[in-house]
């Protein structure tokens, strides 16, 4: 590489060029304590991992106007519990959450219906109470974990059509 004119290098000095070092270091190997080898761990309170899961927050904010809750229920609780279900469904397919995942979860618990069955409302009041608060992560995980995988593989329209009569089977709720 030529030296700029203002560089004080005598013209008789030999041209400098790159020389590699005498010793070549070994290649880098990941050896960090937090490095995960193999598949993502699964277990109690670990959730369901997937790409871009933070997008569910945007989807939940957009859905606030469509969510219908009865007296004694909170929209925040409903959205948080259903968001965890939506994240589980999205991770089953190895993708980011979509509006269809959230719609399925909301329809599953009757939050998109004007007149859900009375026994469903009583159950969801008990299950979803306080889930909107970050300290109730365990309760939210329990809601997401109780939904059968077969239900999560249905389309939102199929769930909406079946939930009025078969909500117990769809949610995995057993008395």
N, CA, C and O atoms as a DFTB+ gen file, in Angstrom:
700 C
 N C O
     1  1       0.847      -1.162       0.000
     2  2       0.000       0.000       0.000
     3  2       0.897       1.231       0.000
     4  3       1.847       1.314       0.779
     5  1       0.606       2.151      -0.841
     6  2       1.437       3.355      -0.954
     7  2       1.245       4.245       0.260
     8  3       0.152       4.327       0.820
     9  1       2.305       4.901       0.656
    10  2       2.257       5.819       1.785
    11  2       1.826       7.184       1.282
    12  3       2.197       7.585       0.179
    13  1       1.046       7.901       2.079
    14  2       0.656       9.249       1.650
    15  2       1.882      10.163       1.577
    16  3       2.916       9.892       2.187
    17  1       1.743      11.229       0.830
    18  2       2.867      12.136       0.587
    19  2       3.384      12.767       1.873
    20  3       4.578      13.051       1.977
    21  1       2.527      12.990       2.841
    22  2       2.959      13.668       4.065
    23  2       3.647      12.729       5.050
    24  3       4.166      13.195       6.064
    25  1       3.670      11.423       4.786
    26  2       4.327      10.479       5.686
    27  2       5.833      10.606       5.545
    28  3       6.354      10.536       4.432
    29  1       6.546      10.794       6.659
    30  2       7.992      10.980       6.591
    31  2       8.745       9.649       6.432
    32  3       9.333       9.157       7.395
    33  1       8.731       9.078       5.255
    34  2       9.432       7.837       4.967
    35  2      10.507       8.155       3.916
    36  3      10.214       8.717       2.861
    37  1      11.723       7.792       4.220
    38  2      12.764       8.068       3.215
    39  2      12.521       7.227       1.950
    40  3      12.101       6.074       2.055
    41  1      12.771       7.770       0.793
    42  2      12.487       7.071      -0.459
    43  2      13.373       5.835      -0.675
    44  3      13.024       4.971      -1.481
    45  1      14.476       5.736       0.006
    46  2      15.371       4.597      -0.176
    47  2      15.015       3.407       0.715
    48  3      15.581       2.326       0.548
    49  1      14.078       3.589       1.669
    50  2      13.679       2.508       2.561
    51  2      12.883       1.470       1.756
    52  3      12.100       1.841       0.882
    53  1      13.075       0.167       2.044
    54  2      12.343      -0.853       1.285
    55  2      10.835      -0.771       1.567
    56  3      10.412      -0.299       2.622
    57  1      10.044      -1.235       0.611
    58  2       8.590      -1.213       0.729
    59  2       8.170      -2.206       1.811
    60  3       8.649      -3.339       1.858
    61  1       7.258      -1.749       2.686
    62  2       6.760      -2.625       3.748
    63  2       5.567      -3.420       3.232
    64  3       4.764      -2.909       2.452
    65  1       5.456      -4.653       3.663
    66  2       4.335      -5.502       3.274
    67  2       3.963      -6.387       4.451
    68  3       4.694      -6.473       5.438
    69  1       2.799      -7.054       4.331
    70  2       2.285      -7.868       5.427
    71  2       3.049      -9.179       5.512
    72  3       3.332      -9.830       4.507
    73  1       3.367      -9.539       6.735
    74  2       3.980     -10.836       6.996
    75  2       3.143     -11.540       8.055
    76  3       2.785     -10.928       9.062
    77  1       2.830     -12.794       7.850
    78  2       2.041     -13.520       8.835
    79  2       2.932     -13.904      10.009
    80  3       4.145     -14.046       9.851
    81  1       2.334     -14.072      11.186
    82  2       3.129     -14.413      12.364
    83  2       3.693     -15.828      12.240
    84  3       3.231     -16.630      11.428
    85  1       4.699     -16.114      13.061
    86  2       5.331     -17.430      13.039
    87  2       4.394     -18.527      13.552
    88  3       4.472     -19.668      13.098
    89  1       3.510     -18.188      14.495
    90  2       2.613     -19.173      15.091
    91  2       1.177     -18.789      14.752
    92  3       0.777     -17.641      14.946
    93  1       0.406     -19.738      14.249
    94  2      -1.005     -19.512      13.952
    95  2      -1.819     -20.054      15.126
    96  3      -1.702     -21.234      15.455
    97  1      -2.647     -19.209      15.769
    98  2      -3.420     -19.692      16.921
    99  2      -4.506     -20.675      16.484
   100  3      -4.937     -20.680      15.331
   101  1      -4.939     -21.512      17.442
   102  2      -6.025     -22.453      17.171
   103  2      -7.319     -21.698      16.893
   104  3      -7.487     -20.556      17.321
   105  1      -8.224     -22.339      16.178
   106  2      -9.520     -21.732      15.887
   107  2     -10.363     -21.586      17.143
   108  3     -10.153     -22.287      18.132
   109  1     -11.307     -20.677      17.093
   110  2     -12.169     -20.412      18.237
   111  2     -13.156     -21.553      18.417
   112  3     -13.708     -22.061      17.440
   113  1     -13.376     -21.952      19.641
   114  2     -14.348     -22.983      19.975
   115  2     -15.299     -22.423      21.025
   116  3     -14.851     -21.825      22.004
   117  1     -16.610     -22.607      20.838
   118  2     -17.532     -22.115      21.867
   119  2     -17.412     -22.964      23.118
   120  3     -17.703     -24.160      23.093
   121  1     -16.988     -22.357      24.200
   122  2     -16.830     -23.098      25.442
   123  2     -17.439     -22.337      26.603
   124  3     -16.958     -22.426      27.732
   125  1     -18.494     -21.592      26.328
   126  2     -19.102     -20.782      27.373
   127  2     -20.022     -21.635      28.235
   128  3     -20.591     -22.608      27.739
   129  1     -20.182     -21.301      29.498
   130  2     -21.037     -22.099      30.386
   131  2     -22.503     -22.104      29.951
   132  3     -23.201     -23.090      30.188
   133  1     -22.980     -21.050      29.333
   134  2     -24.386     -20.961      28.944
   135  2     -24.686     -21.539      27.583
   136  3     -25.835     -21.495      27.143
   137  1     -23.713     -22.070      26.913
   138  2     -23.900     -22.629      25.576
   139  2     -24.781     -23.879      25.655
   140  3     -24.519     -24.783      26.448
   141  1     -25.821     -23.917      24.831
   142  2     -26.736     -25.057      24.821
   143  2     -26.318     -26.007      23.722
   144  3     -26.201     -25.618      22.560
   145  1     -26.095     -27.250      24.093
   146  2     -25.754     -28.266      23.108
   147  2     -26.988     -29.112      22.876
   148  3     -27.608     -29.585      23.828
   149  1     -27.345     -29.306      21.633
   150  2     -28.528     -30.096      21.305
   151  2     -29.772     -29.238      21.303
   152  3     -29.717     -28.047      20.997
   153  1     -30.891     -29.843      21.644
   154  2     -32.179     -29.154      21.618
   155  2     -32.367     -28.273      22.854
   156  3     -31.678     -28.417      23.864
   157  1     -33.315     -27.368      22.734
   158  2     -33.652     -26.477      23.842
   159  2     -34.190     -27.309      25.004
   160  3     -34.958     -28.241      24.765
   161  1     -33.826     -27.014      26.235
   162  2     -34.328     -27.809      27.364
   163  2     -35.833     -27.640      27.541
   164  3     -36.388     -26.577      27.263
   165  1     -36.470     -28.680      27.998
   166  2     -37.911     -28.645      28.254
   167  2     -38.133     -29.064      29.692
   168  3     -37.399     -29.887      30.240
   169  1     -39.147     -28.490      30.287
   170  2     -39.456     -28.847      31.658
   171  2     -40.394     -27.853      32.290
   172  3     -40.861     -26.913      31.646
   173  1     -40.662     -28.069      33.547
   174  2     -41.582     -27.231      34.295
   175  2     -41.085     -25.789      34.353
   176  3     -39.936     -25.544      34.721
   177  1     -41.931     -24.844      33.997
   178  2     -41.683     -23.401      34.053
   179  2     -40.604     -22.910      33.093
   180  3     -40.098     -21.801      33.268
   181  1     -40.237     -23.699      32.089
   182  2     -39.256     -23.244      31.104
   183  2     -39.916     -22.621      29.879
   184  3     -39.240     -21.970      29.082
   185  1     -41.206     -22.807      29.717
   186  2     -41.907     -22.218      28.599
   187  2     -41.631     -22.951      27.301
   188  3     -41.122     -24.072      27.288
   189  1     -41.982     -22.287      26.210
   190  2     -41.825     -22.862      24.882
   191  2     -41.069     -21.844      24.037
   192  3     -41.559     -20.741      23.799
   193  1     -39.876     -22.216      23.586
   194  2     -39.006     -21.282      22.909
   195  2     -39.349     -21.220      21.424
   196  3     -39.758     -22.208      20.815
   197  1     -39.171     -20.038      20.868
   198  2     -39.407     -19.825      19.454
   199  2     -38.845     -18.478      19.048
   200  3     -38.463     -17.674      19.898
   201  1     -38.794     -18.234      17.754
   202  2     -38.228     -16.964      17.286
   203  2     -39.188     -15.791      17.476
   204  3     -40.404     -15.952      17.369
   205  1     -38.646     -14.638      17.752
   206  2     -39.368     -13.364      17.813
   207  2     -40.627     -13.415      18.671
   208  3     -41.690     -12.964      18.246
   209  1     -40.508     -13.960      19.869
   210  2     -41.682     -14.104      20.722
   211  2     -42.191     -12.778      21.275
   212  3     -43.336     -12.695      21.720
   213  1     -41.370     -11.756      21.254
   214  2     -41.810     -10.451      21.741
   215  2     -42.893      -9.825      20.891
   216  3     -43.557      -8.886      21.332
   217  1     -43.087     -10.325      19.678
   218  2     -44.121      -9.795      18.787
   219  2     -45.519     -10.027      19.349
   220  3     -46.466      -9.347      18.954
   221  1     -45.656     -10.978      20.265
   222  2     -46.963     -11.252      20.858
   223  2     -47.476     -10.038      21.626
   224  3     -48.687      -9.867      21.766
   225  1     -46.582      -9.201      22.122
   226  2     -47.000      -7.993      22.847
   227  2     -47.737      -7.047      21.904
   228  3     -48.769      -6.483      22.269
   229  1     -47.216      -6.873      20.704
   230  2     -47.877      -6.035      19.705
   231  2     -49.228      -6.619      19.326
   232  3     -50.221      -5.897      19.235
   233  1     -49.263      -7.923      19.105
   234  2     -50.523      -8.574      18.738
   235  2     -51.562      -8.435      19.850
   236  3     -52.741      -8.214      19.572
   237  1     -51.134      -8.562      21.096
   238  2     -52.060      -8.447      22.224
   239  2     -52.618      -7.021      22.328
   240  3     -53.805      -6.839      22.600
   241  1     -51.782      -6.028      22.115
   242  2     -52.257      -4.635      22.165
   243  2     -53.288      -4.376      21.076
   244  3     -54.271      -3.668      21.296
   245  1     -53.059      -4.953      19.896
   246  2     -54.012      -4.781      18.797
   247  2     -55.331      -5.498      19.073
   248  3     -56.375      -5.076      18.576
   249  1     -55.301      -6.560      19.848
   250  2     -56.503      -7.352      20.120
   251  2     -57.314      -6.822      21.288
   252  3     -58.423      -7.306      21.517
   253  1     -56.814      -5.852      22.033
   254  2     -57.502      -5.363      23.238
   255  2     -58.947      -4.973      22.969
   256  3     -59.819      -5.265      23.788
   257  1     -59.222      -4.329      21.856
   258  2     -60.578      -3.867      21.546
   259  2     -61.546      -4.989      21.221
   260  3     -62.759      -4.791      21.293
   261  1     -61.047      -6.148      20.870
   262  2     -61.907      -7.274      20.503
   263  2     -62.197      -8.202      21.668
   264  3     -63.112      -9.022      21.585
   265  1     -61.446      -8.093      22.742
   266  2     -61.586      -9.010      23.871
   267  2     -62.799      -8.618      24.705
   268  3     -62.972      -7.457      25.079
   269  1     -63.636      -9.617      24.987
   270  2     -64.832      -9.391      25.796
   271  2     -64.688     -10.165      27.106
   272  3     -64.543     -11.387      27.113
   273  1     -64.731      -9.435      28.195
   274  2     -64.637     -10.063      29.521
   275  2     -65.909      -9.761      30.294
   276  3     -66.590      -8.768      30.037
   277  1     -66.214     -10.621      31.232
   278  2     -67.393     -10.406      32.073
   279  2     -66.969      -9.691      33.356
   280  3     -65.789      -9.418      33.574
   281  1     -67.949      -9.400      34.188
   282  2     -67.667      -8.710      35.458
   283  2     -66.735      -9.570      36.303
   284  3     -66.929     -10.780      36.425
   285  1     -65.729      -8.935      36.880
   286  2     -64.770      -9.646      37.721
   287  2     -63.566     -10.180      36.966
   288  3     -62.689     -10.803      37.565
   289  1     -63.509      -9.947      35.660
   290  2     -62.372     -10.389      34.851
   291  2     -61.588      -9.181      34.354
   292  3     -62.133      -8.083      34.236
   293  1     -60.329      -9.384      34.068
   294  2     -59.458      -8.320      33.590
   295  2     -59.001      -8.616      32.168
   296  3     -58.656      -9.753      31.847
   297  1     -58.999      -7.612      31.332
   298  2     -58.511      -7.782      29.956
   299  2     -57.026      -8.136      29.976
   300  3     -56.571      -8.939      29.162
   301  1     -56.267      -7.545      30.901
   302  2     -54.836      -7.856      30.998
   303  2     -54.603      -9.322      31.332
   304  3     -53.711      -9.959      30.773
   305  1     -55.406      -9.853      32.243
   306  2     -55.283     -11.269      32.597
   307  2     -55.605     -12.152      31.402
   308  3     -54.898     -13.121      31.127
   309  1     -56.674     -11.812      30.696
   310  2     -57.084     -12.604      29.537
   311  2     -56.009     -12.583      28.449
   312  3     -55.669     -13.621      27.881
   313  1     -55.484     -11.401      28.168
   314  2     -54.479     -11.289      27.106
   315  2     -53.172     -11.976      27.478
   316  3     -52.532     -12.591      26.625
   317  1     -52.775     -11.879      28.731
   318  2     -51.522     -12.520      29.141
   319  2     -51.631     -14.041      29.089
   320  3     -50.740     -14.713      28.569
   321  1     -52.717     -14.579      29.625
   322  2     -52.914     -16.024      29.593
   323  2     -53.017     -16.551      28.174
   324  3     -52.416     -17.572      27.842
   325  1     -53.771     -15.862      27.339
   326  2     -53.938     -16.292      25.946
   327  2     -52.663     -16.068      25.133
   328  3     -52.403     -16.806      24.183
   329  1     -51.880     -15.077      25.487
   330  2     -50.597     -14.861      24.796
   331  2     -49.647     -16.027      25.048
   332  3     -48.917     -16.439      24.147
   333  1     -49.654     -16.556      26.260
   334  2     -48.803     -17.706      26.560
   335  2     -49.234     -18.939      25.780
   336  3     -48.396     -19.731      25.349
   337  1     -50.546     -19.104      25.600
   338  2     -51.050     -20.204      24.773
   339  2     -50.620     -19.995      23.324
   340  3     -50.187     -20.934      22.657
   341  1     -50.741     -18.760      22.843
   342  2     -50.356     -18.449      21.464
   343  2     -48.863     -18.696      21.235
   344  3     -48.473     -19.190      20.177
   345  1     -48.035     -18.358      22.211
   346  2     -46.600     -18.606      22.083
   347  2     -46.301     -20.096      22.035
   348  3     -45.420     -20.534      21.295
   349  1     -47.024     -20.862      22.811
   350  2     -46.823     -22.314      22.773
   351  2     -47.196     -22.867      21.400
   352  3     -46.483     -23.701      20.843
   353  1     -48.314     -22.398      20.864
   354  2     -48.759     -22.871      19.543
   355  2     -47.751     -22.488      18.461
   356  3     -47.418     -23.312      17.609
   357  1     -47.270     -21.266      18.483
   358  2     -46.300     -20.819      17.484
   359  2     -45.004     -21.624      17.569
   360  3     -44.416     -21.976      16.547
   361  1     -44.564     -21.912      18.794
   362  2     -43.310     -22.661      18.944
   363  2     -43.445     -24.098      18.465
   364  3     -42.455     -24.705      18.057
   365  1     -44.654     -24.653      18.505
   366  2     -44.869     -26.003      17.976
   367  2     -44.534     -26.072      16.493
   368  3     -44.050     -27.090      15.996
   369  1     -44.799     -24.983      15.801
   370  2     -44.551     -24.929      14.367
   371  2     -43.209     -24.282      14.039
   372  3     -42.871     -24.124      12.866
   373  1     -42.436     -23.904      15.066
   374  2     -41.106     -23.349      14.873
   375  2     -41.093     -21.984      14.229
   376  3     -40.201     -21.677      13.437
   377  1     -42.071     -21.159      14.559
   378  2     -42.159     -19.831      13.945
   379  2     -42.546     -18.790      14.990
   380  3     -42.852     -19.110      16.139
   381  1     -42.520     -17.543      14.555
   382  2     -42.919     -16.446      15.422
   383  2     -44.433     -16.470      15.601
   384  3     -45.140     -17.027      14.761
   385  1     -44.947     -15.873      16.684
   386  2     -46.399     -15.856      16.877
   387  2     -47.092     -15.013      15.819
   388  3     -46.542     -14.029      15.323
   389  1     -48.307     -15.417      15.485
   390  2     -49.104     -14.661      14.517
   391  2     -50.463     -14.355      15.135
   392  3     -50.801     -14.858      16.207
   393  1     -51.222     -13.538      14.453
   394  2     -52.541     -13.165      14.950
   395  2     -53.440     -14.393      15.037
   396  3     -54.348     -14.422      15.868
   397  1     -53.219     -15.398      14.212
   398  2     -54.028     -16.615      14.240
   399  2     -53.797     -17.410      15.525
   400  3     -54.723     -18.023      16.056
   401  1     -52.579     -17.397      16.012
   402  2     -52.288     -18.074      17.277
   403  2     -53.052     -17.417      18.423
   404  3     -53.655     -18.097      19.253
   405  1     -53.019     -16.097      18.455
   406  2     -53.714     -15.375      19.519
   407  2     -55.227     -15.519      19.368
   408  3     -55.933     -15.677      20.364
   409  1     -55.733     -15.466      18.138
   410  2     -57.171     -15.640      17.920
   411  2     -57.639     -17.012      18.382
   412  3     -58.716     -17.135      18.965
   413  1     -56.843     -18.040      18.130
   414  2     -57.196     -19.381      18.586
   415  2     -57.299     -19.413      20.105
   416  3     -58.263     -19.949      20.652
   417  1     -56.318     -18.845      20.785
   418  2     -56.323     -18.862      22.251
   419  2     -57.501     -18.067      22.813
   420  3     -58.154     -18.509      23.759
   421  1     -57.774     -16.904      22.238
   422  2     -58.892     -16.087      22.714
   423  2     -60.226     -16.776      22.454
   424  3     -61.117     -16.736      23.303
   425  1     -60.374     -17.402      21.298
   426  2     -61.612     -18.118      20.977
   427  2     -61.776     -19.349      21.854
   428  3     -62.892     -19.703      22.234
   429  1     -60.678     -19.991      22.172
   430  2     -60.691     -21.200      22.997
   431  2     -61.313     -20.943      24.369
   432  3     -62.044     -21.783      24.894
   433  1     -61.022     -19.796      24.936
   434  2     -61.558     -19.457      26.251
   435  2     -62.784     -18.544      26.173
   436  3     -63.249     -18.052      27.201
   437  1     -63.309     -18.313      24.978
   438  2     -64.536     -17.539      24.827
   439  2     -64.377     -16.046      24.973
   440  3     -65.365     -15.345      25.192
   441  1     -63.161     -15.536      24.859
   442  2     -62.946     -14.095      25.008
   443  2     -63.325     -13.310      23.757
   444  3     -63.312     -12.080      23.780
   445  1     -63.663     -13.994      22.667
   446  2     -64.117     -13.311      21.457
   447  2     -65.619     -13.453      21.262
   448  3     -66.177     -12.949      20.287
   449  1     -66.268     -14.141      22.191
   450  2     -67.698     -14.420      22.088
   451  2     -68.501     -13.457      22.953
   452  3     -68.065     -13.064      24.035
   453  1     -69.687     -13.082      22.458
   454  2     -70.565     -12.204      23.242
   455  2     -71.221     -12.947      24.399
   456  3     -71.457     -12.370      25.460
   457  1     -71.517     -14.243      24.189
   458  2     -72.202     -15.010      25.230
   459  2     -71.559     -16.378      25.402
   460  3     -72.103     -17.377      24.932
   461  1     -70.414     -16.440      26.068
   462  2     -69.811     -17.754      26.319
   463  2     -70.622     -18.520      27.362
   464  3     -71.365     -17.913      28.133
   465  1     -70.490     -19.836      27.393
   466  2     -71.214     -20.623      28.406
   467  2     -70.862     -20.154      29.823
   468  3     -69.721     -19.788      30.103
   469  1     -71.858     -20.174      30.704
   470  2     -71.673     -19.672      32.067
   471  2     -70.630     -20.483      32.835
   472  3     -69.856     -19.922      33.611
   473  1     -70.607     -21.802      32.622
   474  2     -69.620     -22.605      33.341
   475  2     -68.202     -22.324      32.852
   476  3     -67.253     -22.422      33.630
   477  1     -68.044     -21.978      31.580
   478  2     -66.734     -21.592      31.049
   479  2     -66.265     -20.286      31.681
   480  3     -65.093     -20.152      32.033
   481  1     -67.166     -19.330      31.824
   482  2     -66.817     -18.047      32.443
   483  2     -66.376     -18.261      33.890
   484  3     -65.413     -17.642      34.343
   485  1     -67.068     -19.125      34.608
   486  2     -66.701     -19.392      36.004
   487  2     -65.310     -20.019      36.091
   488  3     -64.533     -19.673      36.981
   489  1     -64.991     -20.928      35.183
   490  2     -63.683     -21.591      35.182
   491  2     -62.580     -20.599      34.821
   492  3     -61.538     -20.557      35.475
   493  1     -62.810     -19.809      33.787
   494  2     -61.747     -18.883      33.363
   495  2     -61.534     -17.762      34.375
   496  3     -60.423     -17.243      34.488
   497  1     -62.579     -17.375      35.114
   498  2     -62.392     -16.390      36.190
   499  2     -61.416     -16.928      37.228
   500  3     -60.538     -16.212      37.709
   501  1     -61.586     -18.193      37.560
   502  2     -60.725     -18.816      38.557
   503  2     -59.297     -19.013      38.034
   504  3     -58.331     -18.767      38.756
   505  1     -59.168     -19.455      36.787
   506  2     -57.846     -19.748      36.223
   507  2     -57.039     -18.496      35.891
   508  3     -55.834     -18.450      36.140
   509  1     -57.696     -17.483      35.331
   510  2     -56.990     -16.322      34.792
   511  2     -56.780     -15.203      35.806
   512  3     -56.117     -14.215      35.489
   513  1     -57.317     -15.326      37.003
   514  2     -57.211     -14.229      37.969
   515  2     -55.743     -13.935      38.309
   516  3     -55.015     -14.815      38.769
   517  1     -55.332     -12.708      38.080
   518  2     -53.994     -12.249      38.421
   519  2     -52.898     -12.616      37.436
   520  3     -51.748     -12.226      37.634
   521  1     -53.219     -13.354      36.380
   522  2     -52.192     -13.808      35.429
   523  2     -51.545     -12.626      34.700
   524  3     -50.410     -12.736      34.236
   525  1     -52.244     -11.512      34.597
   526  2     -51.693     -10.340      33.919
   527  2     -50.516      -9.718      34.655
   528  3     -49.779      -8.922      34.073
   529  1     -50.327     -10.062      35.910
   530  2     -49.221      -9.522      36.697
   531  2     -48.009     -10.437      36.532
   532  3     -48.153     -11.660      36.514
   533  1     -46.819      -9.853      36.412
   534  2     -45.608     -10.639      36.147
   535  2     -45.269     -11.635      37.243
   536  3     -44.571     -12.615      36.978
   537  1     -45.736     -11.418      38.455
   538  2     -45.429     -12.344      39.542
   539  2     -46.247     -13.630      39.490
   540  3     -46.031     -14.540      40.290
   541  1     -47.183     -13.703      38.551
   542  2     -48.026     -14.893      38.414
   543  2     -47.644     -15.701      37.175
   544  3     -48.506     -16.227      36.471
   545  1     -46.357     -15.788      36.926
   546  2     -45.858     -16.535      35.764
   547  2     -46.230     -18.009      35.859
   548  3     -46.608     -18.621      34.860
   549  1     -46.126     -18.569      37.031
   550  2     -46.409     -19.990      37.226
   551  2     -47.859     -20.314      36.844
   552  3     -48.116     -21.332      36.201
   553  1     -48.793     -19.466      37.232
   554  2     -50.195     -19.679      36.903
   555  2     -50.432     -19.554      35.404
   556  3     -51.216     -20.311      34.832
   557  1     -49.756     -18.600      34.765
   558  2     -49.864     -18.456      33.314
   559  2     -49.317     -19.662      32.584
   560  3     -49.901     -20.125      31.604
   561  1     -48.191     -20.172      33.066
   562  2     -47.609     -21.386      32.465
   563  2     -48.568     -22.560      32.590
   564  3     -48.693     -23.369      31.670
   565  1     -49.250     -22.652      33.738
   566  2     -50.201     -23.748      33.952
   567  2     -51.339     -23.681      32.941
   568  3     -51.791     -24.715      32.450
   569  1     -51.805     -22.477      32.628
   570  2     -52.864     -22.319      31.626
   571  2     -52.367     -22.783      30.255
   572  3     -53.067     -23.507      29.547
   573  1     -51.168     -22.368      29.890
   574  2     -50.623     -22.751      28.579
   575  2     -50.349     -24.249      28.515
   576  3     -50.549     -24.869      27.471
   577  1     -49.898     -24.829      29.608
   578  2     -49.557     -26.254      29.621
   579  2     -50.773     -27.163      29.610
   580  3     -50.671     -28.309      29.172
   581  1     -51.921     -26.688      30.078
   582  2     -53.085     -27.561      30.166
   583  2     -53.767     -27.791      28.825
   584  3     -54.540     -28.739      28.688
   585  1     -53.502     -26.951      27.838
   586  2     -54.156     -27.087      26.535
   587  2     -53.547     -28.277      25.790
   588  3     -52.328     -28.339      25.632
   589  1     -54.372     -29.226      25.329
   590  2     -53.838     -30.375      24.595
   591  2     -53.222     -29.954      23.262
   592  3     -53.680     -29.002      22.629
   593  1     -52.200     -30.661      22.852
   594  2     -51.534     -30.361      21.588
   595  2     -52.487     -30.512      20.411
   596  3     -52.379     -29.779      19.428
   597  1     -53.415     -31.450      20.501
   598  2     -54.375     -31.646      19.410
   599  2     -55.239     -30.399      19.202
   600  3     -55.605     -30.083      18.070
   601  1     -55.561     -29.699      20.268
   602  2     -56.328     -28.459      20.157
   603  2     -55.493     -27.375      19.484
   604  3     -56.004     -26.621      18.656
   605  1     -54.229     -27.295      19.834
   606  2     -53.373     -26.257      19.267
   607  2     -53.123     -26.469      17.776
   608  3     -52.738     -25.533      17.076
   609  1     -53.334     -27.670      17.292
   610  2     -53.147     -27.952      15.865
   611  2     -54.386     -27.619      15.036
   612  3     -54.332     -27.668      13.807
   613  1     -55.502     -27.281      15.686
   614  2     -56.718     -26.886      14.978
   615  2     -56.579     -25.460      14.457
   616  3     -55.698     -24.714      14.885
   617  1     -57.455     -25.092      13.536
   618  2     -57.480     -23.707      13.057
   619  2     -58.322     -22.876      14.024
   620  3     -59.131     -23.434      14.765
   621  1     -58.146     -21.556      14.031
   622  2     -58.973     -20.718      14.915
   623  2     -60.462     -20.847      14.623
   624  3     -61.277     -20.773      15.543
   625  1     -60.829     -21.040      13.360
   626  2     -62.244     -21.190      13.015
   627  2     -62.819     -22.487      13.576
   628  3     -63.962     -22.511      14.032
   629  1     -62.041     -23.560      13.547
   630  2     -62.500     -24.831      14.101
   631  2     -62.714     -24.719      15.607
   632  3     -63.684     -25.252      16.145
   633  1     -61.813     -24.032      16.271
   634  2     -61.950     -23.851      17.723
   635  2     -63.170     -22.994      18.034
   636  3     -63.930     -23.311      18.950
   637  1     -63.366     -21.917      17.286
   638  2     -64.509     -21.035      17.526
   639  2     -65.825     -21.769      17.311
   640  3     -66.802     -21.503      18.011
   641  1     -65.863     -22.684      16.358
   642  2     -67.087     -23.440      16.081
   643  2     -67.368     -24.480      17.159
   644  3     -68.531     -24.797      17.410
   645  1     -66.335     -25.018      17.804
   646  2     -66.504     -26.112      18.752
   647  2     -66.547     -25.680      20.213
   648  3     -67.031     -26.435      21.057
   649  1     -66.054     -24.489      20.534
   650  2     -65.824     -24.178      21.944
   651  2     -67.111     -24.116      22.775
   652  3     -67.076     -24.427      23.965
   653  1     -68.235     -23.726      22.186
   654  2     -69.475     -23.586      22.959
   655  2     -69.934     -24.913      23.554
   656  3     -70.468     -24.941      24.663
   657  1     -69.734     -26.001      22.836
   658  2     -70.212     -27.296      23.330
   659  2     -69.087     -28.191      23.848
   660  3     -69.330     -29.057      24.688
   661  1     -67.863     -27.995      23.362
   662  2     -66.766     -28.898      23.709
   663  2     -65.595     -28.184      24.373
   664  3     -64.452     -28.622      24.243
   665  1     -65.863     -27.108      25.071
   666  2     -64.747     -26.317      25.610
   667  2     -63.919     -27.094      26.627
   668  3     -62.718     -26.852      26.742
   669  1     -64.523     -28.019      27.366
   670  2     -63.775     -28.796      28.349
   671  2     -62.721     -29.684      27.656
   672  3     -61.575     -29.756      28.099
   673  1     -63.116     -30.340      26.593
   674  2     -62.186     -31.204      25.860
   675  2     -61.114     -30.373      25.164
   676  3     -59.946     -30.762      25.134
   677  1     -61.506     -29.227      24.603
   678  2     -60.549     -28.376      23.889
   679  2     -59.500     -27.783      24.822
   680  3     -58.332     -27.672      24.449
   681  1     -59.907     -27.401      26.029
   682  2     -58.972     -26.755      26.958
   683  2     -58.224     -27.747      27.832
   684  3     -57.219     -27.405      28.457
   685  1     -58.719     -28.977      27.872
   686  2     -58.082     -29.964      28.742
   687  2     -58.487     -29.787      30.194
   688  3     -57.849     -30.346      31.086
   689  1     -59.542     -29.016      30.445
   690  2     -60.000     -28.770      31.812
   691  2     -60.803     -29.960      32.296
   692  3     -61.771     -30.363      31.652
   693  1     -60.417     -30.512      33.402
   694  2     -61.157     -31.620      34.009
   695  2     -61.523     -31.238      35.427
   696  3     -60.705     -30.696      36.170
   697  1     -62.750     -31.523      35.792
   698  2     -63.197     -31.172      37.137
   699  2     -62.652     -32.096      38.169
   700  3     -62.936     -31.933      39.356
